[in-house]
Amino acid sequence: MYTCTARSNRVPESLKQELPRSTVDRANARGKVKWASRGDVIALTVVDVKVVPMLTTAHREIADVEFTRKHPEFDQEAGKWKMVVAVAKRLNVIDDYNRFMDGVDVADQLRTNYEIKIKSNKWWHPIFWSLINTSICNAYLLYKVGIADHAAEVMSHSDFRAKLAEQLVQLFQRQHGCTSGRKRRASTQAAVERPQNRTVGQHLIVRVTSEVATTKPQRDCMLCKEKGKKGSRSVYECSACNVGLHPVCFKEYHTT
């Protein structure tokens, strides 16, 4: 005996329902049911957030059953929210589906909550990430089974993934001798060496004509480079020092 959701083309045309466009009509139509049976199979459609087609061989009729659920309610006396248990009704088909669904349904739900989606043109990338995602979900289920009797509070799926990512990063750092955070680049001032004769002799600012220039006659401004400014290029250079300089940087470079 089975109870399951189905594709819309698996139920007869007479059972198909249209989801109302307006919010008010959609709220009023919620819970509307159409069903039909043939032999041991019952097909039905239920209006919820969307129209849900279902098939069942475990029921002989469609009826409402009572169930309990918790919902938040504000306590005026205590001045805070608290969880209240209330009695509600739903279809017997949906009640059994929610209580006994397992396997594929739970696995799909876990994978969909935090699905790894990385676009790629390679056909095997989606398969690879799907396997990684399934492995993480299986690890979380094993964690819940193993920790249930030993811990007062079980981590949520989101917290488990965050903890797993943190531990994988720490493992990689230990194996490769890395430290946390990006490695800082060496100081630009220490890497750049000024010519010793920059304050003596005749220094002229001229257009870049040295062999360093290629299709674009520009050079990195040496003073800007010392100050850590990236991508600051100039079409001028010093004739004696053979370094690129902006006209406004020429005097400061040769006097400091």
C-alpha angles and dihedrals in degrees: 000000000000140000117189147147116257143197117270092247090059095071127067119269090243091064098050116112132196119231109235115244100219121074093232094051090045091054092048092048094050110119095023110146136198120183143166135179138213119182109318095340125093119192120194143163123214126195110226127133081326134000108284118200115205139182126201138178094175097076136062096196141012114248141151121259130189123243136170125239137171123239133171118260129178114241108215094196096048093037095225143087121267137178115257126194113227135179117236139165133240138159117287089233092056092042093055092042092054094046099044106028109123143148111028096021096053092041092051090048093052094046094047096052094066102012118175107232117180117161115229140159092221112097095217096055095080089048091050094049091045089056091048091049092048091049091053092049091049090049090052092051091049089049091054091049094047098043100040095092096039107044130060092211127034120212118248120245091256094050090047092055092047091050091047092052091049093051093047090053091049091049091052091049092052093048095047100033094243128153126221117273130020121311110255116238118244116267112277092218091058092048096049116074118197120218112260093228097054092113098044133061130023114319119186129182108231139164116277106270102144125114090260090075115085127169091333111048095218136117135191111269104245095210093049089048090054089052091053098251109149124213094012104146133173137198089218133077140178113263093213103036094040093219131124116254138170114236089244090051096047098086096041092050093054097043103044 
